Amino acid sequence: MSFSIDKISQFINTYYLDPIRGDEGYNIVNTFTWAVVLGICIFGVFRLLEKLEVKLTPRFIASVLPFVLAGSSLRVLEDSPAGIFQPPFSYLLITPNIYFLVFAITVGCLWISIRLQKAGLVKDSHLTFAGFGIVWFFINLIVLLYFENIVALYVPLFVLAAGTGLTLTFYLIARHFKSTIFTDPLNLSILMAHLMDASSTYIGIDKLGYFEKHVVPSYLIELTGTALVMYPLKLIIFIGVIYVLDTQFEDDERSLNLKELIKMVILILGLSPATRNTIRMMLGI
């Protein structure tokens, strides 16, 4: 029995705890595990939003995005060599723990915003909710700029230009072929977020000497010898995912809300690393 317990303990430490303590990134085991946890969490969030009577409209999704920027910049605060955060609190700011922390803060701000609107203290809960995220994001940036210096301003310029330019090109092609799916603003936002992520990965690995922590991208980059592989990888995966989402879901309101939630999660999964990578490289962290 003690042998089995030791084996289990070693397994948990090797594949889950040590990567968090050492910020070592991902392996096959924890990648699969976090993917399953994410799937479960999506349905939990769906039920929570139903209870809060929140509809997954484009305005709501837009109001969530400042919290993505805030969470990503908070992660950079933990990355800072200035040692702004120390263990054990710093462990909360390492993936995947930081997702739960940011989620809890985001839901708290959403609940407060809804209550303020119901009490007649604010007119629009979406604007109030987004305002909380914007303030949090700028506080993080102020702290970062206090401890760190901007050393590569061209990085955010490149990431934004490449992401926007490629998305615009994709949009023009989709419009030429009269595709309603791939000219939809939310779908284009998803592609843009992931193309920005690909751009940040490319400039970081191929030009600035950073390395990839995720299992599949790391394998493909090593196989091809360049992070340019991230561009076709992102396009192939997310064109397929978006097409399936927009053609396979039912037309009832509940199914449509679930589809929009899944799209929002996919958008966050692109924008979050793109933001973190870009800020880190801009500050030379």
Secondary structure, 3 states (H helix, E strand, C coil): CHHHHHHHHHHHHHHHHHHHHCCCCCCHHHHHHHHHHHHHHHHHHHHHHHHCCCCCCHHHHHHHHHHHHHHHHHHHHHHCCCCCCCCCHHHHHCCCHHHHHHHHHHHHHHHHHHHHHHCCCCCCHHHHHHHHHHHHHHHHHHHHHHHCCCCCCHHHHHHHHHHHHHHHHHHHHHHHCCCCHHHCHHHHHHHHHHHHHHHHHHHHHHHCCCCCCCHHHHHHHHHHCCHHHHHHHHHHHHHHHHHHHHHHCCCCHHHHHHHHHHHHHHHHHHHHHHHHHHHHHHHCC
